[in-house]
Amino acid sequence: MSSKTINIIIIIIICLVTPSQFCRVSANNKTDDSQKDSTLQIYLLREVTIKDSCLGSQTRNNAFGVPLRLGQVGIIRGNGPEDKLAAKASEIILGQISMPGQEIVIDRRMVLSKLAYNGIPTSKVTLKGAEKITVRQQQQTISSGEFVKLASSFLERNPPAASVCQWNPIRTPKDFVIPKMGKDIRFSPRLVQSSARSQARVEIGVLSGGKRIGVREVTFRLKYNCHKAVTLADIPTGAVISPENVKIEKTVSDYPEPVNWRPPYGLLAKHPLPANTVLRPHMVGPLKSPIIVKRNQNVVIRIQRPGFLVTAIGKTMQEAHAGEYIKVRNADSQRIILVRINEDGTVEPIF
């Protein structure tokens, strides 16, 4: 084989092998550059002020708060503006401001731990700037909804009456804005007197640094646990109400049950009552005792006190049952006096 042929073969081999090696070298260099560019550069600010935050959102522990993200407290640089890692890091939540005027301090260890927890290893992160970040709020807004929740929680712990079972807000307050950063914001709810029996008013004082800086009020419509008597069958006029013809059921009412409420057993139906009728006070009445004295009947007027007894004869001016009050004319003096009828038919003067 001639030397010329050998040289041609060597040139062909070089052309076939060298591009592949060059591509592999270029790929390795590109991977190294990509790893270098993928490192996050995070510059932490020393102080951050969050303006006009609304403290009305709910969290899973039933507390209100505003989430604080890494992108709010630092400048994050990645591999270009479209870097997904930098975008992910910006949305990482470092904590939350749960009360107006609260101050949060975040250090580098906390930032790195939050990054690692969200799948960003510390090897890909370079921190610069402050060692600690202080986060404050310049202005807070306590929402109307938050006042309603505070008032509702207060009513749950301090119901206006033992029978109260529901309360629905019917008048809600405006949002409360604290123009400057408050210190140690607290709430002081109390129940205030309402002219309506079926309503409750809760006044919520807003305090900052121990001083009252404002007040809001929430009005609720109340519902009460009560009982009702319902007829089981048709009841004729004059029939006695009993467990056999009336049942007692629980119900919810707009008004509280009378303190002296009891089942209407033993009362009489004043008129026919169909089945499934809810009994009202005007539908039933008490059993009346028989007439004890009649009109123009002679009775004994009896006055008894410790140590003495005085009696006289009188004449009734009307018929009456035991316990009723009527007028009687004294047979001796002819004076007309007011008396009470006793069970035994005697009468006792009312002075």
C-alpha positions, 0 to 999 in steps of 0.5 A: 500500500502506498504512502499516499493511500495511507495518508488518505485513510488517516485523514478520513479517520481523523474526520470521523473521530474528531467531531465526536470528541469535540461534541463531547468536550463541548457538552461537558463544558456546557454542563459545567456552565449550566451548573455554575449558572444554576446557583441561586444568588440571594441578597437578603435585605436588612429591614422590610416593611410590608404596607397595607396588609389585610388581617382577615384571612384564615389559616388551618389553625383557625387563626388569621394571618398574612403569609411572608414569602422569601421574594419579599425579603430578598433579591433572588437571581438565577439563570436568567429571568425565566429561571424556574428555581428562582421563581420557586424560591421566591414563593417559599413561605418563611412564616406569617404575620398573625397580628397587627404590629407584629415584628418577625426576625428571620436569619440565614439559617432559617432561610437555608432550612426553608430552601432545603425543605422545599427541595433546593439544596444549600449547595445551589444557594449563595447568600449575601447581604444581611445576617438577619432580616427584620420584617414589620408592617407599616399599616394594618387593616383589620377586616370586618369579617375578622371582627365578626369572627371575634364577636362570634367566638366571644358569644360562644364562650359567653352566651346571653342566655343558657338557651341561646343556640344560634346567632347570625350577624345582621349588622357588621362594622367597617374595616379598621385601619391602623395608619401606623405600625401598632404595638401589641395589638389586642382586642377587648370584646364585651356584651352590651345591652340591646333593646331587642330581646332577640338580638345581641350586641358585641362591642370590640375594643381595639387596643395598642400598647395598652391604650384603646385606639378604636372600637367596632360593634357587631349585632347578632340575631339570636335563636333559642332552644324551646319546647312546644306542645303538639296534639296527638289527636282531635281534642274536644272542648273541655277535655283535659290535656294529658300525655295521652293526647299531647306530646312535647317536642324540642324546637328553635324559636326567635324568642326565649322560652318563658322562665315558668314554662311547663307542659300544659298537662291538667289544663282544659281545652277552651275549644276543639283542637285538631290533631297536630295543633301546636298549643298556644296559651289562649287555647287552654285554661286551668280547671276552675274550682266549684262555686263556694259562695253565692250572691246574697249568702251569709258568710263568716268574716274571719280575722285571725292573728297570732293571739286573737280571733275576730269574727263577724257576719256579712252578706256576699254581693256576688258569687265566687270560687275559692281564692277569688276576691269579692265585696261583702257587706258587714251585717253590723256596720253595713260597711262594704269591704273587700274579702278573699274567699277561703276554701272552707267558705269563710272570708278574710278582709283585705286591708 
